Amino acid sequence: MSSHDHVTEQEETNLDFTKSWVNSSKFIFYLSVFCILGGLFGNCLRLYQSRYKGHPDVEIQSSTQYKPEYK
């Protein structure tokens, strides 16, 4: 085995995802950021779709108004 073969094997090991702590931590970081942003966007979209859509027409008794009307 020559030294050239050993260097390329070492470089290949450095580029391997399972062997390199730096590459795997970058991947996990970006994956977690993507998941958090996706969850945040999904929750905002769900809140927007189930928002309050207007004021209902509520009938108020005449005796409980600011100027009550008694019968």
Buried (B, 14 or more C-beta within 10 A) or exposed (E): EEEEEEEEEEEEEEEEEEEBEEBEEEEEEEEEEEEEEEEEEEEEEEEEEEEEEEEEEEEEEEEEEEEEEEE
